[in-house]
């Protein structure tokens, strides 16, 4: 009889973390479950869908060594509903499992772990650490621009680059670009692209109030992030990421400073008229101390206006309302600045001071 006892809170938390990487449907049935590995003093839980893997360790009263695969949904729901503070796990030689806590007892079947693939091996070497609140913010403020098209896989991830005392995280598709950059003197030099899916799960593991950094190491093919007692494994994307620096304009003929909340409200009001069947650009006119917009679709039309501080030439330009909304929602400042050099030139969005973030949006050709 194989058995262990652990705290319910530890087990439930561990299961919740690895569930993020469990495959919903796979040709390998074992990947639809959670791998449970017992060793002296701990239990190792793993979820893996061949793209990303998450592994965590929880303390347990255990002297046995064994590995099995549990049905992910049942294992999660059963442990969450246990009434006591402690959970006891017992498994016989026929993979029959008994879960018990206080007066509650569940029985279910486990699977052999023979078909469960091993996680990638990332040789343990020097790891790099980034404060969790900073890394989480940088990913959240850039990931919206990653491509969803599979025809160019490299653009479905985010570029991580460090050098000259700076850290850059960049996402882009064919119509926009999002750059977050921060001083980072101790990171050394690196350049790799992480799939957006892996970064989405990483965000869920990080905390804004965490004091310990998110550490990572890579072997050039895979990367492993270590955060909050969990390890997240992902295969890096291959290919040449676009030279983002060459896309960022260095000057502008028109610079407009706007209240972020005002502009977000304007874009959200406009979005009520736009959907997959009813698409139209948002016509923007900058001049006379205001940003005026208009948009007309099969649903209706809108005319709106907000105050703006305009430096330079008056300008009329077309925006994608969706792209503008996603960029505005990622801004974490009260005001933003638009830099424009013409109706057909890329629009650059930055904070009012500095360039901790830079968003580029291609304009839409307006009909007269």
LODREN-304543 format. One line per 2 residues: number of its first residue (from 1); their letters; for each residue x, y, z of C-alpha. Coordinates in steps of 0.2 Angstrom, whole numbers, plus 5000, padded with zeros to 4 digits. Example, Ala and Ser with C-alpha at 12.3 -4.5 7.8 and 13.67 -1.06 7.14 Angstrom:
1	as	5062:4978:5039 ~ 5068:4995:5036;
// end
This chain:
1	xx	5000:5000:5000 ~ 5007:5017:4995;
3	xx	5002:5032:5005 ~ 5005:5050:5010;
5	xx	4997:5063:5021 ~ 4997:5082:5018;
7	xx	4988:5098:5022 ~ 4973:5101:5012;
9	xx	4978:5119:5008 ~ 4995:5113:5001;
11	xx	4987:5100:4990 ~ 4973:5110:4983;
13	xx	4985:5125:4979 ~ 4997:5113:4970;
15	xx	4984:5105:4960 ~ 4977:5122:4955;
17	xx	4994:5127:4949 ~ 4998:5112:4938;
19	xx	4980:5111:4931 ~ 4985:5126:4920;
21	xx	4996:5114:4910 ~ 4985:5099:4909;
23	xx	4980:5094:4892 ~ 4961:5096:4889;
25	xx	4962:5082:4875 ~ 4977:5072:4870;
27	xx	4981:5057:4860 ~ 4991:5052:4875;
29	xx	4978:5049:4889 ~ 4990:5051:4903;
31	xx	4992:5070:4898 ~ 4974:5073:4902;
33	xx	4978:5069:4920 ~ 4990:5075:4934;
35	xx	5006:5066:4937 ~ 5008:5062:4956;
37	xx	5026:5057:4961 ~ 5029:5052:4979;
39	xx	5046:5053:4987 ~ 5052:5054:5005;
41	xx	5045:5070:5013 ~ 5036:5077:4998;
43	xx	5024:5075:4984 ~ 5028:5081:4966;
45	xx	5013:5086:4955 ~ 5015:5089:4937;
47	xx	5004:5095:4922 ~ 5011:5094:4905;
49	xx	5003:5096:4887 ~ 5019:5095:4877;
51	xx	5019:5114:4875 ~ 5021:5119:4893;
53	xx	5023:5110:4909 ~ 5021:5115:4927;
55	xx	5028:5106:4942 ~ 5027:5110:4960;
57	xx	5032:5101:4976 ~ 5021:5100:4992;
59	xx	5027:5094:5009 ~ 5020:5077:5015;
61	xx	5021:5064:5027 ~ 5028:5051:5015;
63	xx	5041:5037:5016 ~ 5036:5028:4999;
65	xx	5042:5031:4982 ~ 5029:5029:4968;
67	xx	5022:5038:4953 ~ 5004:5038:4946;
69	xx	4992:5048:4935 ~ 4976:5055:4943;
71	xx	4961:5061:4933 ~ 4963:5079:4934;
73	xx	4945:5085:4936 ~ 4941:5072:4949;
75	xx	4957:5074:4959 ~ 4954:5093:4959;
77	xx	4936:5093:4964 ~ 4937:5079:4977;
79	xx	4952:5087:4986 ~ 4943:5104:4986;
81	xx	4927:5097:4994 ~ 4936:5087:5008;
83	xx	4930:5094:5025 ~ 4946:5092:5035;
85	xx	4962:5101:5036 ~ 4972:5085:5032;
87	xx	4970:5073:5017 ~ 4976:5055:5017;
89	xx	4980:5047:5000 ~ 4982:5028:4999;
91	xx	4985:5017:4983 ~ 4986:4998:4981;
93	xx	4995:4988:4968 ~ 4980:4988:4957;
95	xx	4980:5008:4956 ~ 4965:5009:4967;
97	xx	4965:5025:4976 ~ 4957:5030:4993;
99	xx	4956:5049:4997 ~ 4950:5052:5015;
101	xx	4948:5067:5026 ~ 4939:5068:5043;
103	xx	4923:5057:5040 ~ 4924:5059:5021;
105	xx	4931:5045:5009 ~ 4932:5045:4990;
107	xx	4938:5030:4980 ~ 4944:5031:4962;
109	xx	4956:5023:4950 ~ 4973:5030:4945;
111	xx	4983:5026:4930 ~ 5001:5020:4927;
113	xx	5013:5034:4923 ~ 5023:5024:4911;
115	xx	5016:5034:4896 ~ 5018:5051:4905;
117	xx	5032:5060:4895 ~ 5047:5068:4905;
119	xx	5048:5086:4906 ~ 5061:5095:4896;
121	xx	5078:5095:4904 ~ 5085:5112:4907;
123	xx	5103:5110:4914 ~ 5104:5118:4930;
125	xx	5116:5133:4928 ~ 5116:5151:4932;
127	xx	5098:5158:4933 ~ 5092:5175:4931;
129	xx	5080:5183:4943 ~ 5067:5197:4939;
131	xx	5056:5205:4953 ~ 5039:5197:4950;
133	xx	5029:5213:4951 ~ 5040:5221:4937;
135	xx	5040:5205:4926 ~ 5021:5203:4928;
137	xx	5018:5221:4923 ~ 5030:5221:4908;
139	xx	5021:5205:4901 ~ 5003:5212:4904;
141	xx	5008:5228:4896 ~ 5014:5220:4880;
143	xx	5007:5203:4877 ~ 4991:5210:4870;
145	xx	5000:5214:4853 ~ 5007:5196:4851;
147	xx	5000:5188:4835 ~ 4986:5175:4835;
149	xx	4990:5169:4817 ~ 5000:5153:4816;
151	xx	5007:5157:4798 ~ 5022:5166:4807;
153	xx	5024:5156:4823 ~ 5039:5168:4830;
155	xx	5026:5182:4832 ~ 5014:5172:4843;
157	xx	5027:5174:4857 ~ 5036:5188:4866;
159	xx	5054:5193:4863 ~ 5064:5194:4880;
161	xx	5080:5204:4877 ~ 5093:5210:4889;
163	xx	5109:5220:4886 ~ 5117:5237:4890;
165	xx	5109:5237:4907 ~ 5091:5236:4899;
167	xx	5077:5223:4899 ~ 5066:5223:4884;
169	xx	5050:5213:4882 ~ 5042:5215:4864;
171	xx	5026:5208:4856 ~ 5020:5212:4838;
173	xx	5009:5207:4824 ~ 5008:5214:4806;
175	xx	4998:5229:4812 ~ 5005:5234:4829;
177	xx	5019:5233:4841 ~ 5021:5234:4860;
179	xx	5037:5237:4869 ~ 5041:5237:4888;
181	xx	5058:5242:4893 ~ 5066:5245:4910;
183	xx	5083:5247:4917 ~ 5091:5231:4923;
185	xx	5109:5231:4927 ~ 5112:5214:4933;
187	xx	5103:5203:4920 ~ 5118:5201:4908;
189	xx	5114:5198:4890 ~ 5101:5186:4882;
191	xx	5089:5185:4867 ~ 5074:5173:4866;
193	xx	5056:5172:4862 ~ 5043:5164:4874;
195	xx	5026:5158:4868 ~ 5012:5169:4874;
197	xx	5003:5154:4881 ~ 5017:5150:4893;
199	xx	5018:5168:4898 ~ 4999:5169:4901;
201	xx	5001:5154:4913 ~ 5016:5162:4921;
203	xx	5006:5178:4925 ~ 4994:5167:4935;
205	xx	5008:5160:4945 ~ 5016:5177:4949;
207	xx	5010:5189:4963 ~ 5011:5208:4963;
209	xx	5016:5208:4982 ~ 5029:5194:4980;
211	xx	5046:5198:4987 ~ 5056:5184:4979;
213	xx	5060:5186:4961 ~ 5055:5175:4947;
215	xx	5070:5166:4942 ~ 5073:5158:4925;
217	xx	5086:5148:4915 ~ 5087:5142:4897;
219	xx	5097:5130:4887 ~ 5093:5138:4870;
221	xx	5078:5126:4866 ~ 5068:5127:4882;
223	xx	5066:5139:4897 ~ 5061:5135:4915;
225	xx	5053:5149:4926 ~ 5054:5146:4945;
227	xx	5041:5156:4954 ~ 5031:5153:4970;
229	xx	5037:5135:4973 ~ 5032:5131:4955;
231	xx	5042:5127:4939 ~ 5035:5132:4922;
233	xx	5043:5124:4907 ~ 5041:5130:4889;
235	xx	5049:5127:4872 ~ 5056:5143:4865;
237	xx	5050:5148:4848 ~ 5062:5147:4834;
239	xx	5065:5160:4820 ~ 5071:5178:4818;
241	xx	5061:5191:4828 ~ 5058:5207:4818;
243	xx	5071:5221:4823 ~ 5059:5231:4833;
245	xx	5070:5246:4835 ~ 5070:5249:4816;
247	xx	5051:5251:4817 ~ 5050:5264:4830;
249	xx	5050:5282:4823 ~ 5061:5295:4832;
251	xx	5052:5311:4828 ~ 5034:5317:4824;
253	xx	5026:5332:4816 ~ 5011:5331:4828;
255	xx	5012:5327:4847 ~ 4995:5325:4856;
257	xx	4994:5323:4875 ~ 4977:5316:4882;
259	xx	4969:5310:4898 ~ 4970:5291:4897;
261	xx	4953:5288:4905 ~ 4945:5301:4893;
263	xx	4952:5292:4878 ~ 4948:5275:4884;
265	xx	4930:5280:4887 ~ 4929:5288:4870;
267	xx	4935:5272:4862 ~ 4924:5261:4873;
269	xx	4909:5271:4867 ~ 4914:5269:4849;
271	xx	4916:5250:4851 ~ 4897:5248:4854;
273	xx	4895:5251:4835 ~ 4908:5239:4830;
275	xx	4908:5220:4829 ~ 4914:5206:4817;
277	xx	4899:5210:4805 ~ 4900:5229:4806;
279	xx	4918:5235:4805 ~ 4924:5253:4802;
281	xx	4939:5263:4806 ~ 4937:5277:4819;
283	xx	4941:5293:4810 ~ 4951:5305:4822;
285	xx	4953:5323:4819 ~ 4966:5332:4830;
287	xx	4965:5351:4830 ~ 4958:5366:4840;
289	xx	4963:5359:4857 ~ 4952:5343:4854;
291	xx	4952:5325:4848 ~ 4936:5323:4838;
293	xx	4931:5306:4832 ~ 4917:5299:4821;
295	xx	4912:5281:4816 ~ 4898:5274:4805;
297	xx	4893:5256:4804 ~ 4877:5246:4799;
299	xx	4872:5248:4818 ~ 4873:5267:4819;
301	xx	4885:5281:4820 ~ 4894:5291:4833;
303	xx	4902:5308:4835 ~ 4912:5312:4850;
305	xx	4925:5324:4857 ~ 4938:5325:4871;
307	xx	4950:5339:4875 ~ 4968:5337:4869;
309	xx	4985:5346:4871 ~ 4991:5347:4853;
311	xx	5008:5352:4848 ~ 5011:5353:4829;
313	xx	5001:5351:4814 ~ 4982:5347:4813;
315	xx	4979:5330:4807 ~ 4966:5318:4802;
317	xx	4969:5299:4804 ~ 4960:5282:4805;
319	xx	4962:5270:4819 ~ 4957:5252:4822;
321	xx	4946:5254:4837 ~ 4950:5237:4844;
323	xx	4969:5240:4843 ~ 4968:5257:4851;
325	xx	4957:5250:4865 ~ 4969:5236:4869;
327	xx	4984:5248:4870 ~ 4974:5260:4881;
329	xx	4969:5246:4893 ~ 4987:5241:4895;
331	xx	4993:5259:4900 ~ 4996:5262:4918;
333	xx	4997:5281:4918 ~ 4985:5295:4919;
335	xx	4990:5303:4903 ~ 4997:5297:4887;
337	xx	5006:5305:4872 ~ 5002:5301:4853;
339	xx	5016:5304:4841 ~ 5011:5306:4823;
341	xx	5019:5311:4806 ~ 5005:5309:4794;
343	xx	4989:5301:4790 ~ 4998:5286:4783;
345	xx	5012:5284:4795 ~ 5013:5273:4810;
347	xx	5005:5280:4827 ~ 5017:5280:4842;
349	xx	5010:5280:4860 ~ 5020:5283:4875;
351	xx	5019:5289:4893 ~ 5020:5308:4894;
353	xx	5038:5307:4900 ~ 5050:5294:4894;
355	xx	5047:5278:4885 ~ 5044:5264:4898;
357	xx	5031:5258:4885 ~ 5030:5261:4867;
359	xx	5015:5256:4857 ~ 5014:5257:4838;
361	xx	4998:5255:4828 ~ 4997:5256:4809;
363	xx	4984:5268:4803 ~ 4969:5263:4792;
365	xx	4966:5272:4776 ~ 4951:5283:4777;
367	xx	4939:5286:4762 ~ 4935:5304:4758;
// end
